[in-house]
Amino acid sequence: MNNDINIIIKKIFKWYFIMFFYADNMMKFAFSEEFNDEEYEKGYSIMGVGFDSTTSYKSGARYGPKSVREASYNFEQYNLRFDTSVTTVSYDIGDVQVIPGNYPETGNMIYDTVNELLDKNLTPITIGGEHTVTYGILKSLHDYDPEAFSNMVVVHLDAHFDMRDEYLGEKYSHASVLRRVHELNPKEIIQIGIRSAEYEEYEYVKAHDNITYFSSHQLRQDPKGLFDKLKAINSPVYITVDIDVLDPAYAPSVGTPAPCGLTPMMLEDIIYALSNKDVRGLDVVEVASNEIGDVTSVNAAKVIYDFLSLQK
């Protein structure tokens, strides 16, 4: 009897470890590796920031990192659209700690983490979380290399300007994050897909020569101006994608959905146009879903997947 029990235990033990060693870890982004501080290559570092304390309509962006990582396993390593495979080195370092309700402290944690990545010659790719997380990343890039930042073009894809001076009494809000970024004095901000604004934001954007925007309606009529603009970029680039840039038909699970948005194919073309630039970082934010197979998460994961597919 004891011998039979031992045999059963050994079989269970063997089965467990076979499953462990051959299973995909959906707590990291597909095709990424776990980071080893003693042995790593130059490449990209993926991190999540599950913070959504200033969300004003639909909460849930704190679940974005988990949802987007899970959705990333929906893709093949070979990317048919671009005839490439995901072969570039990327490490998933997990999630940055956050303090719910406290952006300044959370922002400091993001800042310190990005600084460490830059020290290791790793380019940050961030999964949000609400859009405020972008400021902590760009503040770190700004302080780490002020000269490069002063020559940087921030490409911002969003349904909204996010240029309010404050929102609901918050200086650091999902609705004011690009205003804080603009105050860091990058070379230029290019805003894509805009279709919802407060008039004060519109006035602010129009008053500054280093902010250019392309509304979703402009792009529907004639996208050539945008792609000419992107092609002409010859300086460092940071890409921030609020997934609500897509029409709610393609991204319903977002903090502030707005009709008449971009299609996933247009977004795919924009990532392609930026892929050969000197990209210093990428973030995809505002996924507010904790459901497996949610279309918003799939489209958000595809932004990162496409970008990595296009890197050599």
C-alpha positions in Angstrom: 0.0 0.0 0.0 2.8 2.4 1.0 4.6 1.6 -2.3 1.4 2.4 -4.3 1.1 5.8 -2.5 4.8 6.6 -3.2 4.3 5.8 -6.9 1.2 8.1 -7.1 3.1 10.9 -5.3 6.0 10.5 -7.7 3.7 10.7 -10.7 2.0 13.8 -9.3 5.4 15.3 -8.6 6.6 14.5 -12.1 3.5 15.9 -13.7 3.7 19.1 -11.7 7.2 19.9 -12.8 6.6 19.0 -16.4 3.8 21.5 -16.4 5.9 24.1 -14.6 8.9 23.8 -17.0 6.7 23.8 -20.2 4.0 26.3 -19.2 3.8 29.8 -20.5 3.9 32.4 -17.7 1.0 34.7 -18.5 2.2 37.1 -15.8 4.8 38.3 -18.3 4.3 39.6 -21.8 4.5 37.0 -24.5 7.9 36.4 -26.1 9.6 38.3 -23.3 12.2 36.9 -20.9 12.7 37.2 -17.2 15.3 39.7 -16.2 18.6 38.4 -14.7 20.6 41.2 -13.2 23.9 39.4 -13.7 23.4 38.4 -17.3 21.3 40.4 -19.8 21.5 42.1 -23.2 20.7 45.6 -24.4 17.0 45.7 -25.3 13.6 46.5 -24.0 12.1 46.2 -20.6 8.4 45.8 -20.1 6.8 46.9 -16.9 3.3 47.4 -15.6 1.9 50.3 -13.6 -1.5 49.4 -12.2 -2.5 52.9 -11.0 -5.9 54.5 -11.7 -6.7 56.8 -8.8 -7.6 59.9 -10.9 -10.0 58.1 -13.2 -13.1 60.2 -13.6 -15.5 58.0 -15.6 -14.8 54.3 -15.8 -12.4 52.9 -13.3 -10.4 49.7 -13.8 -7.1 50.7 -15.5 -5.3 49.2 -12.5 -6.1 45.8 -14.1 -4.6 46.9 -17.5 -1.1 45.3 -17.0 -2.6 41.9 -16.2 -5.2 42.1 -19.0 -2.7 43.2 -21.7 -0.1 40.6 -20.7 -2.8 37.8 -20.9 -4.0 39.1 -24.3 -0.4 39.1 -25.7 -0.5 35.3 -25.8 -3.1 35.6 -28.6 -0.4 36.4 -31.1 2.0 34.3 -33.1 5.7 35.0 -33.0 5.6 35.6 -36.8 3.9 38.9 -37.7 2.2 38.3 -41.1 1.4 42.1 -41.6 5.1 43.0 -41.5 6.7 39.7 -42.5 8.8 39.7 -39.4 9.2 37.7 -36.2 9.5 38.9 -32.6 13.2 38.3 -32.1 14.4 41.4 -30.3 15.3 41.0 -26.6 12.7 42.2 -24.2 12.5 41.5 -20.4 9.3 41.7 -18.4 10.3 43.0 -14.9 6.8 42.8 -13.5 4.8 45.7 -12.0 6.0 48.9 -10.3 4.6 49.3 -6.8 1.9 51.9 -6.6 0.2 53.8 -3.7 -3.5 54.0 -4.6 -4.7 57.6 -4.3 -1.2 59.0 -4.2 0.2 60.0 -7.6 3.3 61.9 -6.3 4.7 58.9 -4.5 3.7 56.5 -7.2 5.3 58.8 -9.7 8.5 58.7 -7.7 8.5 54.9 -7.9 8.0 55.0 -11.6 10.8 57.6 -11.9 13.3 55.6 -9.9 12.4 52.4 -11.8 12.9 54.0 -15.2 16.2 55.5 -14.0 17.4 52.0 -13.1 16.4 50.7 -16.5 18.3 53.5 -18.3 21.4 52.7 -16.2 21.1 49.2 -17.6 20.7 50.4 -21.2 17.2 49.1 -21.4 14.4 51.0 -23.2 11.2 51.2 -21.1 7.9 49.8 -22.5 5.1 50.5 -20.0 1.6 49.0 -19.6 -0.8 51.2 -17.7 -2.7 52.1 -15.7 -4.1 55.5 -16.3 -2.4 58.1 -18.3 -0.7 59.9 -15.4 1.9 57.2 -15.4 3.4 58.7 -18.5 4.6 61.8 -16.6 6.8 59.8 -14.2 8.5 58.0 -17.2 9.1 61.2 -19.1 10.3 63.1 -16.1 12.9 60.4 -15.6 14.0 60.6 -19.3 14.1 64.4 -18.9 16.4 64.3 -15.8 18.5 61.4 -17.0 19.5 63.2 -20.3 18.3 66.8 -20.5 20.0 67.4 -23.8 18.3 64.4 -25.5 15.0 65.3 -24.0 15.2 68.9 -25.3 15.4 67.3 -28.7 12.7 64.7 -28.2 9.4 64.5 -30.0 6.6 63.1 -27.9 4.0 61.3 -30.1 0.8 61.2 -28.3 -2.1 59.0 -29.5 -5.4 59.8 -27.7 -9.0 60.8 -28.1 -8.3 63.8 -25.8 -5.7 66.6 -25.6 -5.0 65.9 -21.9 -3.8 69.5 -21.7 -5.9 70.9 -18.9 -3.9 72.7 -16.3 -5.8 70.7 -13.6 -8.9 68.6 -13.4 -11.1 68.2 -10.4 -8.5 70.0 -8.4 -5.7 67.6 -9.4 -2.6 68.9 -11.1 -1.5 65.4 -11.8 -4.5 63.9 -13.6 -5.3 61.7 -16.6 -6.7 64.9 -18.1 -3.7 67.0 -17.5 -0.8 64.7 -18.1 0.3 66.1 -21.4 0.2 69.6 -20.0 2.7 68.5 -17.4 4.8 66.8 -20.1 4.7 70.0 -22.2 6.1 71.9 -19.2 9.2 69.7 -19.3 10.0 71.4 -22.7 10.4 68.6 -25.2 11.2 69.6 -28.7 7.7 68.9 -29.9 4.4 67.1 -29.1 2.4 65.5 -31.9 -1.1 64.6 -30.9 -3.0 62.0 -33.0 -6.6 61.0 -33.0 -8.0 63.9 -31.0 -11.7 64.4 -31.0 -12.8 65.6 -27.6 -11.5 68.7 -25.8 -12.3 71.5 -23.4 -12.0 74.9 -25.0 -9.2 76.1 -22.7 -7.1 73.1 -23.8 -7.7 73.9 -27.5 -6.6 77.5 -26.9 -3.4 76.3 -25.1 -2.6 73.9 -28.0 -3.2 76.6 -30.6 -1.0 79.0 -28.7 2.1 76.8 -28.8 4.1 76.3 -32.0 5.7 73.1 -30.7 2.3 71.3 -30.4 0.7 69.8 -33.5 -2.5 67.9 -33.5 -4.3 65.7 -36.1 -8.0 65.0 -35.2 -9.6 61.7 -36.1 -11.8 63.5 -38.5 -8.8 65.0 -40.3 -7.2 61.6 -40.6 -10.3 60.0 -42.0 -10.4 62.6 -44.8 -6.7 62.7 -45.5 -4.0 60.9 -43.4 -1.1 61.9 -45.7 -0.2 65.0 -43.7 0.3 63.0 -40.5 2.5 60.4 -42.2 4.6 63.1 -43.9 5.0 64.6 -40.4 6.1 61.3 -38.8 8.4 60.5 -41.7 10.2 63.8 -41.2 11.1 63.2 -37.6 14.9 62.9 -37.2 15.3 63.2 -33.4 14.6 60.9 -30.4 10.9 59.9 -30.0 8.7 58.8 -27.1 5.4 57.2 -28.0 2.4 57.3 -25.6 -0.7 55.5 -26.6 -4.0 56.0 -24.8 -5.9 53.1 -26.2 -9.1 55.3 -26.3 -7.5 56.7 -29.5 -9.3 53.7 -31.0 -13.0 53.9 -31.7 -15.1 52.4 -28.8 -16.1 49.6 -31.3 -12.5 48.4 -31.0 -11.7 49.6 -27.5 -14.8 49.8 -25.3 -13.1 49.1 -22.0 -11.4 52.4 -21.4 -11.6 55.2 -18.8 -13.1 57.8 -21.1 -14.5 56.4 -24.4 -15.2 58.8 -27.3 -16.9 57.9 -30.5 -15.5 58.5 -34.0 -12.0 57.1 -33.3 -9.2 55.5 -35.2 -9.3 51.9 -36.5 -6.7 49.3 -35.4 -5.4 49.3 -38.9 -4.6 53.0 -38.8 -2.9 52.5 -35.4 -0.9 49.7 -36.9 0.2 52.0 -39.7 1.3 54.7 -37.3 3.4 52.2 -35.2 5.0 51.1 -38.5 5.8 54.7 -39.4 7.5 55.2 -36.1 9.3 51.9 -35.8 12.5 52.9 -37.5 12.9 56.1 -35.4 15.2 56.5 -32.3 12.4 55.4 -29.9 13.4 56.1 -26.3 10.2 54.6 -24.8 6.7 53.4 -25.4 3.6 53.2 -23.2 0.1 51.9 -23.7 -2.3 53.1 -21.1 -6.0 53.3 -20.0 -7.0 49.7 -20.6 -9.8 49.2 -18.0 -10.6 45.5 -18.3 -10.0 42.4 -16.2 -11.8 40.0 -18.6 -10.0 37.3 -20.6 -10.2 38.0 -24.4 -11.4 41.5 -24.0 -11.0 43.3 -27.4 -9.5 46.4 -25.7 -6.7 44.3 -24.1 -6.1 42.5 -27.4 -5.7 45.7 -29.4 -3.5 47.2 -26.6 -1.3 44.2 -26.6 -1.0 44.4 -30.4 0.6 47.8 -30.2 3.5 46.4 -28.1 3.6 43.2 -30.2 3.8 45.2 -33.5 6.4 47.5 -32.1 8.6 44.6 -31.0 8.0 42.8 -34.2 9.5 45.7 -36.1 12.7 46.0 -34.0 15.9 44.3 -35.2 
